Amino acid sequence: MTTTLGPYTVKEWLATPVGEHWQLIGGNLIITEESYGNSRLAKEIELEIGFYLRQQPLGTIERNVAFRFPEIANADREGVVPDLCYIPSDELKKANLKANVQEGVVPALVIEILSPSTEKIDLGPKVAIYREARVQEYWILDWEEETVLIYRFAEAGEKPVAVKSFDDTLTTPLLPGFSLELPKMREALDAIRRQG
């Protein structure tokens, strides 16, 4: 279920209750719900990238960090909370540890996991927001359909450069030598399905 209220500005977004998954999309406050499947998949991906980054200290992988991108058009009407993001070390230096929302920090890779409450914004307005903010790569995972859309905005701004299935392995030039084996992600979800 998605709750939408608006129109609002970033100032009003920042005043929303702490701990809620509020995002500001096109001036509308949107609260989204995270299913257990989404949460579990995010955790598995975070562990894989996190392990890689312990070996190759290029930056950090973060979950549910709020971002505002001051350089984009309508910046006072947009505020996002990606499921996961990779922030390289040079951008990490700009982070404000005391701030609820990071302003001016641009993740190199954003990962969103589709759910009924996020599908429309993840596949629609967020593509434009991340492209305009100069996020380099955007993965959209659909764990029910077992697909991944991959955007690399320098290669193609409007459309995914690849569509992968959960039979494939994901790689990215942003993390040299890293690979995410999607069959392992399927196995993690299947283990939960078998117990349920």
C-alpha angles and dihedrals in degrees: 000000000000125000116202126189129170170308096302140150132231089263090060091043089056089055094058118115115287113249096028120117095237118160129181112225119172090340093307121118107226125187114200133194124225117217121216089249090056092046093049094048091048090051093051093049091045091053093050095048091039091055090050091050091052087059095038108033097205097133139301141291113227136187128216097353115160118231136191118189108207094189097061125092112266090016089161089062101047131074124152138192109198119202090235136356138180112223114193119222095256091057092040089064088067094055119117108216092199097050124098089208126039112226120195094007110119119195115221093215127028122191122195124183114209122238131163090262096050106031097096096048096040092052095037128028096014091061089059094042094051092044092051092045088056097245101167101213135018125191121194112193123197105191094184094054090033095228137127124205112206121202121189101180096199089058100040124358101193107034138040115267090214143009114209132189128218086259090069138078119238122220132172133195086226091070107038112211094010121126130179111208104212094195086066089054089052090050091053091052093043090054089059092045091054091053094047 
